[in-house]
């Protein structure tokens, strides 16, 4: 993965306000890449304080892995920022109302095919 792509992902994450999250898919759609590529980039994030990758979740709202610690720790960070987190069947989820679609934020409701 190129450094340029990594920096684009990092820049987009910095647009997510405190108290909100976005999805791997939303970032991927903007960059026309697969959501798993976004996940692989974030799994290698060494700038955890500068790049708030804990604000990225799965499209279902489920909180996935976090380089800085456990899923429980990621959930605690999100709660501290005001994101509403709940547990369902042993998995952590954010409330849908706290998910920001960066694609829609940047480009409106127009859909890229």
N, C-alpha and C positions, 0 to 999 in steps of 0.2 A: 504494500500500500504506500502510495506516494505521500511525501511530506505535505504537499499542497492539499491533497484530499483530507488528510488528518487535520490540517489547520482550518479548512472550511467547516468540517464537522465541529471543531472546537469553537469556532466563531458563532455558528448557529446555536450551540448550547448556551452561549453567553447571552443570547437574546431571551432566554426563558426567565421570567421574573421570579423572584423569591415568592414562595407560596403557590407556585404552579409547577407542572411538569409537562414534558412533551413525550412523544413516542419515537422509538427507533424508526418506525415507518414514516413518520412525518419528516424527519430529517432526510431519510433515504429518498423520499419522493422529490424533495427539493433538488437533491444532487443526482437524481436518476441512477441510484445504486440500490443494491439489495439491503434490507434492514440488518441482515447479519453482518454485512461489511461495517455498518455503523457500530454494531456491538463489538466486533473485533478491534476496531480502532479504540473504542472506549475502554476495553479490557486492558489496553496497554497505556492508558492515561497515567502519566507520572506527575501531572500538575493538578492534583486533586483539589487544592484550595482555589487555584486560579480558574480551572475548568470544572464547573459544577456538574459532573457527569451523573451524580446521584439524582438529578432532575430528569433523567430519561428512563421511561418505563416501557413495558410491552403494550401493544395496542389494546389488549384486554384490560389494561390498567394494573396488571400484575407487576409487582416490583421484582425485577430480576437481580442478577448478581452485581456485585460492587467490588471494584479493585481495592477500595479502602477498608474493607471489612466484610462482615456478614450481611445477608439480606436484612436481618433484624436491625443492624446498625444503619443501613441505608434508610429503612423505614423510620428510625428514630431521627435521623437528620431531616427527613422530609417533614415529620411532625413538628420539629423545632422551627421549621420555616413556615408552618401554617397549613401544610398540605394535610387533608383529611385521609387517614389511613385506617383500613379495617382488615380483619382476618376472616378468610372464608376457606374452610376445608384445610386449615393449616398453612395457607398461603396469604401473603400480604398483598393488598390491593389499594390503589388510590381511588378516591371518588372521581367519577367521570367529569364532574364539574371543574375539577382542578387540572384537567388535561387541556393544554393549549396546542392547537394544530398550527404549527409554524408555517406550513404551506399556505393555509388560508390567511394567516396573519400577514404574510409577505405578498401574496398574489391574489387575495380575495377568493371568492367561491369558484373561480374558473378552475376547471379540472384538466390536468395534463393526462393525456392518454398513454 
